[in-house]
Amino acid sequence: MYQQLFLEKQFTETLKSIARRADLKLYVERTPQLNRLLRQAASRYITGNFRQDGLEAGRKLVAKGYAISIEYIGENTTDATECEAIVAEMKALISDLGQAGISARVSFDLSHIGLSLYQELAFSHLMNLAEQVQGTDVELFISMEESSKTDDILSVYKQAVCVYPNIGITLQAHLTRTPEDLASLLSPSRIRIVKGAYQESSDYSIPRSPELNHRYLELVESAIRQGHHVSIASHDEVIMDEVLERGWLSDSKAEIEMLYGIRPDLASRMQNVGHPVRIYLPYGHEWYLYLCHRIAEFPPNLYQAVIDMVGNEEVERMQAYVERG
Ligand code: FDA
């Protein structure tokens, strides 16, 4: 048992560092057969390569009573022209959501739209997007990246939210600084609380543990008490049981948010007893890092990935979100 836990921890750390290796990513991209196989495994978690795929999945989930977040996936863009193209794609997404009458949250990494070049670029793109969503049913939501970027991300967010209040921010419970970051936000804000997907030093982060769950719940409670709109973004049943027991979902300002393809059974169960559940739908070509994170945070997903790579049956993923019996 001890050996298994040790191996799982090592596996998780290795996969998270593989995720950061640009040379490996390039190798995957340039090796057609490997690329095809991994893309097949990623399709469990990514709605498709194109905006239409995300919108189509979104439409089906909305029809089943879920709220949705949607992300044109990617991060760490280091070319200004590419940033422009990404913002253009996001603007088209916002416009298509409006035309389809879908109320949604558009999520993104600030490093996808300029933060990896300079802060002002990300800020001006964010303001541009925020201007477009004014008066629509779309809200913008900023994801949280590695801790080396936390200050910059919070700084851009805080400047923008003063002007456009329908921008949300993600906070990571695993960073020891997060209670202070939460306390520094204007109230009420739109906040998503996650455990944290990135590999961080133990000097300033808490690993997956009962202590982290305790910290996570403390943050959610504190955010609700401060009057924020809170997205409880987790697939952890222990967390969900506590959330139900503490009655946090009867507060209309709190909701559950889960990633597409992960624990659809749990999402469906929560939704079927009347709790607000939002599903996070990524689309696009930049699925490599995302796939690595989803496998790293739950190693049995590696078995699933192998099955998905060799299996040739097309699974109707949406079926998993429907309550059966
Ligand atoms: P945890 O990882 O502790 O796992 C607990 C249990 O949940 C597992 O035992 C398993 O049953 C289930 N589970 C968890 N992950 C699973 C998986 N991949 N497959 C199957 N079962 C799984 N992170 C970040 O750093 N910045 C961000 O901006 C975001 N944004 C974000 C948005 C949304 C909507 C969600 C749900 C998550 C994020 N994350 C994120 C990811 C987050 O930080 C975290 O890595 C994952 O949610 C996994 O943590 P859990 O709380 O789910 O539980």
Residues whose N, C-alpha, C, O or C-beta is under 5 A from the ligand:
A	BS01	FDA	S143 M144 E145 T170 V194 K195 G196 A197 Y198 R208 A233 S234 H235 D236 E257 M258 L259 I262 Y280 R294 E297 F298
